[in-house]
């Protein structure tokens, strides 16, 4: 059965998950792993690497510590440099569209001197006088940070299978594993946050805001009689959470009123997904259930050593591997 290790790179750590059967209908989560960077060194950012010697060493150590059994990998990316815009095209072939996309979508993005990467996520098609039209979201980002990570993988003798945009990977996992069709997704990182509004299971809009919540500033505590760690509050205070939630509210309420009124819940993901203060402020704003996303366990119950309980931290990598 084919295996892959999906990875997310943050300023705090490399987070990864090994998945078997990722190309099939029933992927199995085998194991997760994390390598935390030295807090005094600036080794990486959101989907970017600054110190390649340290990063190359971290990759090798991640494989040793986690017991991953394949060198085939995928990369989950997002961050402040990613821009998402709606796009309408008459191209019926995705292969052709990806070749002409830089020309078709150029007007939707601010002028940049850097070489850009483009991708397109179709949401629906319809017929009009011009023929078949496909509506969707075009994603762009500077090419250099992604190509530098790909070169680091090559130096570590890892085979890069695919690169996936994090909010699309998470909404795909929700579509395959949850009944909700209309919802808002809030994926929080240290330096930025993905906000998606989803209608009938398909993202209608995605925005990457340059605000995050530092995952190292969580306070862990335990309730009496409970052995599992619970998140308590942001040590920076309530203001950091409320400032972020203001942007979340702005993104969601700018959508059509009929979508906002039909939202069933708000999903949160990332290391701060279960933060009780964050969930309370979001719930106060939208008057909706706020549910943190996680995967309860690996799919290897016969092997107690492998049947670990994954944390919120590795959820994005897990979702990216379970396509």
N, C-alpha and C positions, 0 to 999 in steps of 0.2 A: 504494500500500500504506500502511495506517495506521501512524503512528509515535507513539511516546510517549517521554518522558524520565522515568525513575523516579529518585527522589531519596531519600537518607537524610541526616538532619541529626544531627551529633554535636558535642561540644564543640570538636573539632579542625577540622572541615571540613564542607562540603557535598559529598557524593559522589553521582555521577549516572551513568546509562547510558542511551543512546538505543537503542531497540529498534524494529524494523520488523515489522509483522504480529503485534503483540502480542495481537490478538484471535483469531488463527488457530492452527492446529496446529503450524506451523513458524516460530516467531518468530526473527528474525535480529538479533543484536547488532551494531550499527553502529559505535558509538564510546562511549568513557567519558570522564568529566571529573571534576575535583576542584578545589574552591576552598578553600584552607587559610586559616583565620582567624589573625589576629594573636594570638600566644600571650599577649601582655600584656593583651588585652581579653577580657572575658567576654561573648562575642556570643551563644553558644548552648549548649544542653545536649543530652541525649539526647531528640530529638523535641520540642524546646522552643527558643524564641528569647527572648533578654533585651535585645538592642540591635537595634531594628528598622531604624534608619537604616543601620547597618553591614551588617545582613543583606540589606536591599533592594539595597544597592550590590553585595554579594557575588553575588546572583542575576544581576544584569545582567552582571557581569564573567565569571561562569561561562559564560554563553551566548557571550560574545565569545571567550573563551579556548578553549572546547571545540568550537566550530563546530556546535552543535546546530541541526538544521534544522526543528524543530517547537516550538510553544509549548504543546502538550498535555503535561501532566505527571501523574505519580502520586507519592504520598508513602508511604514505608515508615516505620512508627512502632513504637516500643517504648520501654521505660524503667521506672524505679523506680515510677512512678505507675500502671502498668498492673497489673490484677489479673485472673487467669483462674480460673474455677471450673467444675466439671462441672455440667451442667444437663439436665433431662429435661422434655420438653414434649409435649403432645398436639396442638399446632398443626401442621397439614399444609402450610400456606402460609407461606413465608418472609416474604412481604410482611406478612401478618397478625402473624406472630411478632415481627418487629422493632418493630411498634407496641405490642405488649403486653409485650415483653421487660422494660422497666424495672419493671413490676409483678410479673411472674413471678419475676424473678431478684433482686428487692430484698433478700430475706432471706439471700441468699448472700454479701452484701458488708457490710462495716462501714458504719455510718452516716457520711455525709459531707454537709457543708453545700454543697459545690460541685455545679454541674450536671454530670451524668455523660453520657458517650457509651456506648452498649452495642452489641455485635454478637454474633452467634451463629454458630458453626461446627459444622454437623452431622457426626457421625462414623458413625452407623449408626441404622437403624430396626428395630423389631420389633413383633410383635403380642402383646397380652395381653388380659385381660378388659375393660380400659378402651378397647380399640381400638388404633390405630396410635400407637406412642410413638417419639419421636425423641430420641436421646441425643447430646450434643455438649458443646462448651465455650463458655461465655459470657465475653466479654472486656469489661472496663469501664475507663474512664479519665476524668479530668476533661476537660470539653469545651474549656475556655478555651485551653490551649496549642495544640490542633489548629486551632481556629477562628482563632487569631492567625496561624498559619502560612498558612492558607488566604487570609486577607486580604492577607498579604505577597505571595503568588502573584498575587492579583488586581491589586495595585499594580504588579507587574512585567509585567502583561498576559499572564500565564500562565493556561491553562485547566486546572483541576484535574479529572481524570477519575475517580480513585478513591483511597481511602486503604486501605492494606493493613497488617495486623499482621505484623511482620517474621518471627516464628517460623513462622507459617502460610505466608507467601510462600516461605520457604526449604524447608519440608517439601514444599510443592507442587512446587518445582523438583526436589527429590530424587526424588519419585514419578515425574516425567516423564523423568528423565535417569539414574537409578541403579537397579540391580537389587535393592538391599537393601530389605527390607520391615520388619524389626525392628531399630531402632537408637535411640541417644540422640543428640540434636543439642545442641551447645553453641555458641551464638552470642555472642561476647564483644565488648562495647563498652567505652568508657572508664569509665563510671559504673555500668553494670549488665550483667547477662548473662541471656540467654534459655536455658532448659533445657527440652527437650521429650523425652518418651519416646514412641516411635512403634511401634505394633503393626499389622502388615498394611498398612503404608503410611499409616495414619491416626493423628494425634496422640492419645494416650490422656491425657496430662497435659502442661501447659505451666506453667512457673514462671518469673517474672522475679525474680531475686535482686539486691539492692542492692549488688552487688560487681562490679567490672570490672577491667580491666588497661589502664593508660594507654598508648595506642598511640604516643605520642611518646617513650616510654621504651624502645622497641626498639633493639637494637644490631644494625646490619647489618654483615656481613662477607662475604667471598667465598672459596670454596675455590680452591686453585691450579688453574688451567686452566678454571675455570668463570666465565662472564661474568654469571650470574644472581645477584641478591642473595639471601642466605640469612639467616634470623633466627637469632640466637644465644641470647640470654638476657634476662630481665627485669632491668633495671638496679636495680630496687628490691630484688632478691634473691629467693631461693626462697620466702620466707614468703608473699608476696602470691599467688603461684601456688597454693601448698598450701592456703591459707585458702579460695580460690575453689573448688578441687577438692573440698574437704570438703563444700561446699554442693551441688556437682554429684553427689557420691556419695550424699548424703542424699536428694536428689530422686529419683534413679533407684532406690535400694534400697527406698524406701517403696512402690513399685509392687508388684503381685503377683509372687511369686517365679517363676511360670511365664513372665512376660514378661522379667524380668531374666535368667533363664537362657537365653532364646532370642535375646538381643541379638546381632546380627552384628558391629556395630562402633560406634564413637563418631565422629560427624562434628563437625568444628569449622569455624566460619566467623567472618568479621570480620578486622580488621587483624592480630590476634594469632593467627590460625588455625594458622599454620605454626611457631609458636614451639616450638622443640625441647624446651625444659624443660617447657612446659605439656603437650605431647603425651606426654612420658615419664612425668609424674606421673599423668595420666589413665590411660595404659596400665598403669601399676603398680597402680592401684586396681581396674580392671575386668578386667585380663588380656584385653583386646580390641584389635584394630587401631584406631588413631586416625588418621583421614584428614581433612586440611584440604580444604575445598571451594573450587574455583576453576573458572573457564571459561578454556580455553586461549587462545582468540583470538577476534577478531571473525569474522563470516561473510562478509567481503568480500576474499577472497584476491587478486582481480584488481586491487585497489587497495592498493598497498603502503603508501600514506600512512595509510589507514584501518585496515589490518590490524595494529593494535597488540596487544601482549600485555597484557591487563588484569592488575591486581594483586589480591591478597587484599582490599585495602581497599575496592574497588568491587564485590565479589561480591554483597553484599546488594542493592544497587541493581540489578545485572544480573538477579538472580533475581526481583526484584519486577517487572521489566519483561517478563521472559519467562514470562508466565502460562501 
